[in-house]
Amino acid sequence: MSKQPTKIQLEQIIRELESEKRDFARTVVRDEERYRTIFEYTGNATILIAEDTTILLANSNFASLVGYTREEMEGKMSWTGFIVPEDLAMMKQYHFRRRETKDPVPNSYEFRLKSGTGEIRDISLTVALVPGTKESVASCMDVTERKRAMEALSQSEEKYRNILETMEEAYFEINPQGNYTFFNTALCRILGYPREELTGMNYKATVTPESLKTIPDIRRELSATGSTQNIIIAEVIRKDGVRRNIEFSVSLLRGQTGEPTGFRGIGRDVTDRIQAQQKIKDSEKRYRLLAENLTDVIWVLDPNLNYIYVSPSIESLRGYTPEEEMHQSLEQRLTPDSYKTAMDIFAQESLLEQSGQRHDRDWVKKIELEMTCKDGSTIWTELTINIFYNDHGEPQGLLGVTRDITKRRKAEQDLIKKEELYRTIFEHTATANMIVAEDTTILLVNSNFEKLNGFLRHEVENKMSWTQFVVPEDLEKMKQRHVKRRIEPAGAPSTYEFRGVIKSGEIRNLFMSVAMIPGTQNSIASLIDMTDYQKAQDNLRQSEERFRDMARLLPETIFETDMTGKLTFVNEISFARFGYTRDDVEKGLKLLDVLAPEERERVRANAERFYQGKNFGLSEYLARKKDGTIFPVLVHSTPIIKDGFPAGTRGFLVDMSDKKAMEDQLLRAQKMEAIGTLAGGIAHDFNNLLMGILGNLSMLLMHLDETHPFHDRLRTMEEYVQRGSNLTRQLLGFARGGKYEVRTTNLGKFVLRSVDVFGRTKKDIAIHHKTNDAVWYVDVDRGQMDQVLLNLFVNAWQAMPSGGNLYVSVENTELRAEQVAAFGVPPGKFVKLTVTDTGVGMDEATKSHIFEPFFSTKERGHGTGLGLASVYGIIKNHGGFISVESEKGVGTSFIIYLPASERKLETEPVKENKLYEGQETILLIDDEEMIVDVGTQMLEGLGYRVLTATGGRQGITIFENHKETVDLVILDMIMPDLGGKETFEALLRLKPSVKALLSSGYSEDGLAKEIMDGGCKGFIQKPFTMVELSRKLREILGKD
């Protein structure tokens, strides 16, 4: 048997276990903090999701993405609320399959997310279950911008692909493994492979082994510096085995975030040139070593950049003996800028070495550095450097040759300055300049050439021939001069004119001065455009005829008179406008004859001052047509001066009839809007009064039996209140902001229903209805549209006391901007409703007032004068407009245009005439004590517990103290201390799930819709009955 532990040993074991427990607890806390920090600060939007789709936890990135706070989401919202309908079914299927089956479910996919602002974003999702639970963690990355960028990239790629396919040079792209991923047709032609064979082929299969040795160095250089390798010559092997030398320009290919993704390059076949150059190199090779050793400095450095050896020629280069040179540091030998350049290169090489990359033994690098001399001067040198290795292949230092290139550098700089000078002269002369090669190719052009021809430099230089800019009739002669100038310069003219064709296809008359560039077969030409000068001469001769033609074609009246006022010229439009003929003008028609008689004295007085030099600018007069019609015009004129003396008058006359009509229409619209605002305010207050009366009547009727002697009288009073409510509804329809329950409606079917109802009551008129099933939907308040139709039908019926025909049609139409400009609505699709009667019609005076409030042609007591005013207001408030056409004794047509809707059709709900009771607690907020009093009684009569507040601020305080027990808030929209919108937003902050019923007699500028869109559960318009109130409450709270 094992020996039992002593008490001291047991205590020691317990202490050790407790210590391990504490360590474990600290580890758990630390791990939890670490994972929470990772969850919060990961770069993606991340959420923790319950099995029932509830969001249990969300980080700040997810809150920013969807536009909700964590408090609004965590434990309250489902992730399904953020998914567009088209993607929701798939994602819900993945969600439940991931938890219920072992079938494979994608862990990563893309979907479209709808944020709190309604914006649609493209999201890349990665999701996984939390081990041991039914919860899952989802990480969301917003890839919207990436997708847009990819689309733009695709369009750009197509454009540049076309360019690449037409260029002579080969273009290619290879991936990091060296496989061809993209190339143009030119590469196929150079290598002799068809496109399908070359795609995916490794470039090594097309490059000779000798050239392959240099390519890794180039790739490393590109990867390290990112700079373009402009001249790289490699030997390639065509499919037929023929070897060709290709000159490449290679650069690094980068991804969207800047990371290297491969290489790209442009190449051209330089085999013939290489072969010629090789012959020269072979002849020089024998002498190069001797020449370099005589003048250049040979040196060897150890890995620390200290001299191991330097040749004696250093003394002739810098003035220092080899011994002095070897004791100098690199910093002492170079100027500061060159020292920095050298250290940067050595640092790059060091990084390559540390990364395990090594240069081949054939690696050579050339650097240009500025060195200091013993006498204080500086020289420019070219260092040719390679690495020397020991027998084991390990680098031992650097071997190099230094050459004095000071004179060459100076010559290059002088050449650059001269080139800049000549280029400045070439560029900034006043003429269009070009340099032309012997084969007619244009080598260089200046900016004036671009302006003259319309082509950009990169489109012309080394790509186009000057022969493309010459008309065929002049081309052969100019080509002969081009050739002769190069054989016998004196035999070809240096200046001449020709006709050129510019980019737009226009032919220009050009003057050219041309000369050969000494020592070359190229020529320089200067071009001057003579077209405008020659045209100016022609225009000067044709100006009088042009003026006559333009005057005849202008849409306004152009006239000329002599000093007696007799018309000597009028354009064609004037005859149709005034009704006169050319014979009338030739018979001596005067300017005064086409003006109203009452204007003639003013015109004579103005004419005297006009010829004395006074400028009247635009003057407004009344003109008269031949048939006597008077209309307003604007006149502007100027004296005709001949030989320094007035010879008559020249001017124009503009018909202002349409402008005057539009001004009158705008004035009427502004007046209607002002009256509408007043009417809306009156209707709001009147509805509150009616609410108090109707509420009390409802309470009395609720407690009185139908046999009570007062019951019928109270019912009659209730009907009077409803009639008063209909009157305020007309006022609200006329006022701005008067629509409450907007629903998507088929106007054709809606009008047909109203026509049927009205037709059954008016048998003395024949109603003709026309529509079709394809009529577009509209968004309307159906109650107000019933009011519009009833007013129009009744007006038509009253206009036909002896009976007649009423025509009603509904059709689709599209209106342009100029057709709707006078009505202040945007162009687009509209549904057109036309109501036409064959009644007595109206004169112009009546038509101008029919939409004004309280204007009526009926006898006193037979109309309020609000019918057509409310029609006007309702249609305008629906974003449409109404016009009227009428003729006395013929009839009247009212034409209504309502904007078409893109929404789906809504059906009319069936209303129940039943009183619903409840037991919940309701907070009533209204600034009218009368409304609070009667509302409290109505609610208590329905069985509810009631809290009241006479203002928004008091209501917020009461709700904050009772928010756990208040089931619903009835909220007035217009209150003096704090409006309904602000009050509702404050209630939402206190309790996001609050249920509210908006109650008002008036909606101002769509405020009711804003509150409803913000989360309010319902709207009820004052005045309302107990039945309407009870039904609306149960719709929100839920029926028993």
Secondary structure, DSSP 8 states (H G I E B T S, - for coil): ------HHHHHHHHHHHHHHHHHHHHHHHHHHHHHHHHHHHSSSEEEEE-TTSBEEEE-HHHHHHHT--HHHHTTT-BGGGGB-HHHHHHHHHHHHHHHH--S---SEEEEEEE-TTS-EEEEEEEEEE-TTSS-EEEEEEE-HHHHHHHHHHHHHHHHHHHHHHH-SSEEEEE-TT-BEEEE-HHHHHHHT--HHHHTT-BGGGGB-HHHHTTHHHHHHHHHHH---EEEEEEEEE-TTS-EEEEEEEEEEEE-TTS-EEEEEEEEEE-HHHHHHHHHHHHHHHHHHHHHHHHHSEEEEE-TTS-EEEE-TTHHHHHS--HHHHHTS-HHHHB-HHHHHHHHHHHHHHHHHHHTT----TT-EEEEEEEEE-TTS-EEEEEEEEEEEE-TTS-EEEEEEEEEE-HHHHHHHHHHHHHHHHHHHHHHHSSSEEEEE-TTSBEEEE-HHHHHHH---HHHHTTT-BGGGGB-HHHHHHHHHHHHHHHH-GGGS-SEEEEEEE-TTS-EEEEEEEEEE-TTSS-EEEEEEE-HHHHHHHHHHHHHHHHHHHHHHH-SSEEEEE-TTSBEEEE-HHHHHHH---HHHHHTT-BGGGGB-GGGHHHHHHHHHHHHTT----SEEEEEE-TT--EEEEEEEEEEEEETTEEEEEEEEEEE-HHHHHHHHHHHHHHHHHHHHHHHHHHHHHHHHHHHHHHHHHHHHHHHS-TTSTTHHHHHHHHHHHHHHHHHHHHHHHHSTT----EEEEEHHHHHHHHHHHHHHH-TTEEEEEE--TT--EEEEEHHHHHHHHHHHHHHHHHT-TT-EEEEEEEEEEEE-HHHHGGGT---EEEEEEEEEE-S----HHHHTTTTSTT--SS-TTS--S-HHHHHHHHHHHTT-EEEEEEETTTEEEEEEEEEB--S-----------------EEEEE-S-HHHHHHHHHHHHHTT-EEEEESSHHHHHHHHHHHTTT--EEEEES--SSS-HHHHHHHHHHH-TT--EEEEES---TTHHHHHHHTT--EEEESS--HHHHHHHHHHHH---
